[in-house]
């Protein structure tokens, strides 16, 4: 990728409007949490043709990203920090980073446990949807990180010396936030339908809370700027809504 292309991408993303991101995120969350009669009556199922094409595309994209990652020039790329990103913590807190990993794990565990609480005829469809939403989101996160190469907040700490670790310039956008949001959103879309048990709902709500906790902790751990996290929540939520709706059957 040429320096000119990187400059154009970076300039565009640097001008990213946080207010717009917040509004869109809140809108998507309202759709999920509040829902309406259409959401409550949704039925989702495996669609063989669509799923085969999707999985094939995901495998290809994953292989391409692996190749691109190995070719990455691990030089930190600093952005102009906008006002809201000045709230970032410019110091690495490994304890909070590990706690964020734990809450992310809890999100995945609760979302996965939902499988056993669902009616048996819905389980495979849910597993299929959950896997796809997480995989699509993960691929999207990795591709954007490779293209943008934004340095993490803790690299701004006084006396910090770049070690050459590729993860140091993988800040935008937050993979933890995006992937946990994708998992929690999928769980919530299944849980907020009619005739679901309280167990299903509680597991989905728990996944949602754990996802938001993960996003918050990533900021306080010095791993991400607020815009990284907000974008992650937006992307993870949006992808899950779109792809789950692609499996809607009347």
N, C-alpha and C positions, 0 to 999 in steps of 0.2 A: 504494500500500500504506500502511495507517495505521501510526502510530507504535506503537500497541498491538500490532498483528500482528507488527511487526518486533521488539518487545520480547519477545513470547512465543517467537518463533523463536530469538532470540539467547539467551534464558535457557535454553532447552532445549539448544541446541548448546554453550553455555558449560559445562553440566553433563555434557558428553560424557565418557564413561569411557574413558580411554586403554587401560587394561588389557584391556577388552573388545575394543577395536579391534585390539590386538596379537594377542590370542588368535585372533580371527576371521581376521586376515591370515595368521597362521602356519598355521592350518587349511587355508585355501584354497591356500596355497603347497605344503603337503604333498600335497594332492590332485593338484596339477599335477606337482610334481617326482617324487613317489614313484609316484603312479598305482596302478593295479591291472590285472587282466586285462580288465576292462570298458573301461577307458580305452584300453588298447593295441589293442583290437579295434574301436574306434569308426570309423565311416565317416560323413563329412559330405557334404552335397550342397546345391545351390541348391533352395529351395522357393519357386517363383514367386509363389503367392498370399500367403504370409507375407511375402516380401521386398517385394512391391509395397505392402502395407499399412504395413510398417515404414518404407520409404523415404518414403512419403507423410507419415507422422507426423513423421519427422525433418526434412523440409523445412519443415513447418508450425511445428515447435518452433524451428527455427533462425531463421525469420522473426520469430516472436514474441519471441525473445530479443534479436534485433537491435533491435527496437522498444523493448523494455524497457531495453536498455543505453543507448540515446539519451535515455531519460527519467530515467536514474539521477541522483540527487542525489549528486554526488561529494564527500561529507563523510565523513571517516574514522570508523569505528566501532570503538572499542577494546573488547576483551574483557577479562574478568578472567583473568589468566594462571594456569593451573593449574601444579602442581609440575613436571611433565615439560616443559611449554612454557617454563619458565624456562631451559631449556638452549638456547633459541633465540639466535641471534647478532643483536644489535640494532644492526648496522652493515652498510650495503650494501657488498658486495664485487663490483664489476662484472666483475672477471676471472673469479671463480668462477661468476658468473651466466652469462657467455659460455661457460665450460667446460661448464656444465650444459646449455646449448643445444646444444653440440657432441655431448655424450653422448646427448642426446635424439634428435638427428639420426642418430646411429649406431644407436640402437635401431630407428628407423624404416627405416633403410637395410638393416640386417640382416634385419628382419622382411620387408621387401619382396623382398630377394634370395632369400629362402626359396622364393618363387614359382617361380623358375627351377630350383631343386633338387628340387622335388616332381615326382612322376610327372605327365605331361601331362594325364591325365584328372582330376587333383585341383586343377589350378591355378586355374581359374575359381572353383571353390567356395571356395578359400582366399582369393583376392582379395576375393570377395564378403563373406566372413566378417570379414576384416581391416578392410575399409572400414566395415562396419556397426558393429563393436565400437568402433572409434576414434570414429566419428561419434556413436554413442549416448553414449559416455563424455564426449566433448567437450561435447555438449549438456547433459548432467547437471552437469558442472563449472560451465559458464557460468550455468545457472539458479540453482544454489546460491550462487555468488558474488554474483549480483545480489540475491538475497534476504538474504544474511547481511551482506555488506559489512564483513568483518573487515579491519582495517588490517594491513599487513605489519609484520614485526618491525622493519625498519629505520626505521619511522616513530617508534619509541620512542627513537631516538638523541638524545643531548643536542644541543640547538640545531636539531633538525630542524624545518623549516617546511613545512607542507602546501602543495603547489603547485597542487592542483586536479586532478591527474592521476587518472583513474578507476582506473588499475591499482594505485594506492597502497592502495586498500581492497578488493583482490581476493585476499585471502590464503587464505581457507577455501573450498574445499580446493585442494590443489596440482594444477593442470592438467597440468604436466609429469610428475608422478608417476603420475597416473591414466591419462593417454593412453599413456605408454610402457609402463605395466603392462598395459594392454589389448592393445597390440601384441605384447609379449613373451609374454603368456599365450596369445594366439591361436597364435603360432608354436610354443610349447611343446606345446600340445594336439595339434597336427598332427605334431610331431616325435617325441613319445613313444609313437606307435603302432607296431605291428609292421611290420617290413620297410622301415623308413625308413633311408636312407643316413646315413653319418657326417656328410656335408656338411650335410644337413638338421638333424641334431642339433646340430652345432657352431654353425650360424647361429642356431638357437633359443637355445642356451645363451648365446651372445654377446649376443643381444638382452636376455636376462634380466639379465645382469651389467651391461650398459649402462643398463638401466632402474633398477636399484638404485643405481648410481653417480649417476644423474641426481637421484634422490630425496635422496640424501645431500648432494650439492652444493647443492641448493636451500636446505637448512637453513643450511649454512655460508656461503652467499652473502648471508644475511640476508633472503632472499625469503619464507621460510616457517617457521612453527612446526612442531615435530615432529608435532603432531596433524594439521596440514594434510597432511603427507606420508604419514603412516600411513593416514589416511582415503583419500587419493588412491590409494594402493596397493591398499587394500581394495576400493574402488569399481571401479577399472579391472579388477582381477582377477575380481571377482564378476560384473560385466557380461559379460566375455568368456566366462567359464565358462557362464553361463546362455544367452547368445545362440548360442554355438557348439553347445551341446547341443540347442538348438531346431532345428538343421540335421542332427541325427542321423538316419541311416537304417539300417534293419536289413538 
